Amino acid sequence: MPMSTKRAVGCAFGRLRELGSARMTVQLEDIAWWTLCVMVLTIAFILWKRYAEGGVCYSKNRLEGKTVIVTGSNTGMGKEIAADMASRGARVIMACRSIERGNRAAEDIRRRVQDGTLIVSQLDLGSLKSVRMFCKTFLATESQLDILINNAGVFFCPYMQTEDGYEYHFGVNHLGHFLLTNQLLLLLKKSPKSRVVNVSSFTYAFTSLDFDNLNYKHSYSRMQAYMRSKLANVLFTKELARRAKDSGVDVYCVNPGGVHTDITRYLLPQWSLPVLDPIIWLVIKSPRAGAQTAIYCAVSDEVKGLSGHYFSDCKEKAVGKEGMDEGIAKKLWEVSEKMTGL
Ligand SMILES: NC(=O)c1ccc[n+]([C@@H]2O[C@H](COP(=O)([O-])OP(=O)(O)OC[C@H]3O[C@@H](n4cnc5c(N)ncnc54)[C@H](OP(=O)(O)O)[C@@H]3O)[C@@H](O)[C@H]2O)c1
């Protein structure tokens, strides 16, 4: 091969090598860039999710020999609270509207938690008769009650009435729990250092009670009815704490935050759930995370001496002016006594 041809071929090979390594460098830069992006997004996502999950109850207090009632514990936060109480060794009465759903939840919890005892008991908070029956059976069979967690609740229902003719949110979320707690109060007082935890919601702060329209005869708004029932939970906590002062019963009110549970059954149509679920999962708490503040108020040492107070994300929080009025709290108590025939 002539010299000039040899040189030309050598040059061509050299050029190809340069191009190849340049392309390889570009590819490596691309990979490094995308890896960095994925890492940053993953870390941001983990940090966000941890922030959105909110406060955690770190108390390791055990509950062997203690009896706990959790209302509405067949699903959502109630189920997680019941599981936590059992994992601490408690005897847990799962007070559920449906025995069948309650038993299914108890079986599910037993697969996860080996400690404690779970007993499913029927309680429909929309029926004062059912509340009385539940209390009668409980008082006849149990000798102590250390923690009562008033968790069950309904949200955004169309206008409905309880068995006794009261608007459903007010009847279930407030009146049912009001009667339940009062019927069990003597036993709570007899059991040393007992606690009542009322699960409310931050939405209580956006409304006020209208004593002339408690049964919504004049006008009805689903959201207003829910918020008022949650304000009633805050005021009930305040008044019960005042009445039970120095009796050995401490009362706490809890805002779980936004939690991904079945509570939206009347708000979101079933067909929208597959689309909305991943978004909801990203921005709000899991049921276990939502249960943390109620668990914190039920077991932690840090809340001692704070009876009547309001907690959010496992921290005490000031109550807004709507939930502060002692006069309104007393009036609500008296009205509730009449409505429940206490
Ligand atoms: N999820 C949130 O974002 C959020 C935010 C703020 C406050 N909260 C409050 O947290 C509490 C727990 O709600 P969740 O989110 O865990 O809701 P959930 O998953 O819908 O659970 C509600 C529970 O209450 C029970 N319940 C409803 N009506 C009842 C009745 N008449 N008698 C007895 N039990 C009844 C339900 O039983 P069934 O399964 O038989 O219906 C269920 O076990 C509620 O008080 C709610 O207001 C929730």
Ligand as a Chemical Component Dictionary entry (heavy atoms), coordinates in Angstrom:
data_LIG
# 
_chem_comp.id                   LIG 
_chem_comp.type                 NON-POLYMER 
_chem_comp.pdbx_formal_charge   0 
_chem_comp.three_letter_code    LIG 
# 
loop_
_chem_comp_atom.comp_id 
_chem_comp_atom.atom_id 
_chem_comp_atom.alt_atom_id 
_chem_comp_atom.type_symbol 
_chem_comp_atom.charge 
_chem_comp_atom.model_Cartn_x 
_chem_comp_atom.model_Cartn_y 
_chem_comp_atom.model_Cartn_z 
_chem_comp_atom.pdbx_ordinal 
LIG N1  N1  N 0  -59.679 10.779 57.655 1  
LIG C1  C1  C 0  -59.479 12.068 57.883 2  
LIG O1  O1  O 0  -58.888 12.796 57.076 3  
LIG C2  C2  C 0  -59.947 12.681 59.180 4  
LIG C3  C3  C 0  -59.609 14.029 59.428 5  
LIG C4  C4  C 0  -60.025 14.609 60.614 6  
LIG C5  C5  C 0  -60.754 13.855 61.540 7  
LIG N2  N2  N 1  -61.078 12.552 61.259 8  
LIG C6  C6  C 0  -61.851 11.804 62.271 9  
LIG O2  O2  O 0  -61.205 10.599 62.567 10 
LIG C7  C7  C 0  -62.159 9.634  63.001 11 
LIG C8  C8  C 0  -61.892 8.302  62.303 12 
LIG O3  O3  O 0  -62.133 8.487  60.937 13 
LIG P1  P1  P 0  -61.441 7.623  59.781 14 
LIG O4  O4  O 0  -60.804 8.594  58.869 15 
LIG O5  O5  O -1 -60.646 6.501  60.322 16 
LIG O6  O6  O 0  -62.766 7.119  59.041 17 
LIG P2  P2  P 0  -63.290 5.690  58.546 18 
LIG O7  O7  O 0  -62.191 4.893  57.951 19 
LIG O8  O8  O 0  -64.480 5.992  57.722 20 
LIG O9  O9  O 0  -63.739 5.004  59.920 21 
LIG C9  C9  C 0  -64.834 5.488  60.617 22 
LIG C10 C10 C 0  -65.286 4.420  61.601 23 
LIG O10 O10 O 0  -66.448 4.907  62.290 24 
LIG C11 C11 C 0  -67.432 3.897  62.241 25 
LIG N3  N3  N 0  -68.803 4.401  62.309 26 
LIG C12 C12 C 0  -69.460 5.200  61.450 27 
LIG N4  N4  N 0  -70.729 5.361  61.825 28 
LIG C13 C13 C 0  -70.884 4.642  62.969 29 
LIG C14 C14 C 0  -71.964 4.393  63.830 30 
LIG N5  N5  N 0  -73.179 4.880  63.597 31 
LIG N6  N6  N 0  -71.758 3.618  64.910 32 
LIG C15 C15 C 0  -70.555 3.077  65.157 33 
LIG N7  N7  N 0  -69.500 3.251  64.372 34 
LIG C16 C16 C 0  -69.663 4.028  63.286 35 
LIG C17 C17 C 0  -67.203 3.216  60.901 36 
LIG O11 O11 O 0  -67.862 1.958  60.886 37 
LIG P3  P3  P 0  -68.418 1.360  59.489 38 
LIG O12 O12 O 0  -67.234 0.810  58.767 39 
LIG O13 O13 O 0  -69.391 0.324  59.941 40 
LIG O14 O14 O 0  -69.072 2.482  58.752 41 
LIG C18 C18 C 0  -65.691 3.112  60.921 42 
LIG O15 O15 O 0  -65.283 2.030  61.701 43 
LIG C19 C19 C 0  -63.530 10.237 62.729 44 
LIG O16 O16 O 0  -64.072 10.724 63.936 45 
LIG C20 C20 C 0  -63.238 11.396 61.797 46 
LIG O17 O17 O 0  -64.158 12.439 61.924 47 
LIG C21 C21 C 0  -60.702 11.946 60.103 48 
# 
loop_
_chem_comp_bond.comp_id 
_chem_comp_bond.atom_id_1 
_chem_comp_bond.atom_id_2 
_chem_comp_bond.value_order 
_chem_comp_bond.pdbx_ordinal 
LIG N1  C1  SING 1  
LIG C1  O1  DOUB 2  
LIG C1  C2  SING 3  
LIG C2  C3  SING 4  
LIG C2  C21 DOUB 5  
LIG C3  C4  DOUB 6  
LIG C4  C5  SING 7  
LIG C5  N2  DOUB 8  
LIG N2  C6  SING 9  
LIG N2  C21 SING 10 
LIG C6  O2  SING 11 
LIG C6  C20 SING 12 
LIG O2  C7  SING 13 
LIG C7  C8  SING 14 
LIG C7  C19 SING 15 
LIG C8  O3  SING 16 
LIG O3  P1  SING 17 
LIG P1  O4  DOUB 18 
LIG P1  O5  SING 19 
LIG P1  O6  SING 20 
LIG O6  P2  SING 21 
LIG P2  O7  DOUB 22 
LIG P2  O8  SING 23 
LIG P2  O9  SING 24 
LIG O9  C9  SING 25 
LIG C9  C10 SING 26 
LIG C10 O10 SING 27 
LIG C10 C18 SING 28 
LIG O10 C11 SING 29 
LIG C11 N3  SING 30 
LIG C11 C17 SING 31 
LIG N3  C12 SING 32 
LIG N3  C16 SING 33 
LIG C12 N4  DOUB 34 
LIG N4  C13 SING 35 
LIG C13 C14 SING 36 
LIG C13 C16 DOUB 37 
LIG C14 N5  SING 38 
LIG C14 N6  DOUB 39 
LIG N6  C15 SING 40 
LIG C15 N7  DOUB 41 
LIG N7  C16 SING 42 
LIG C17 O11 SING 43 
LIG C17 C18 SING 44 
LIG O11 P3  SING 45 
LIG P3  O12 DOUB 46 
LIG P3  O13 SING 47 
LIG P3  O14 SING 48 
LIG C18 O15 SING 49 
LIG C19 O16 SING 50 
LIG C19 C20 SING 51 
LIG C20 O17 SING 52 
# 
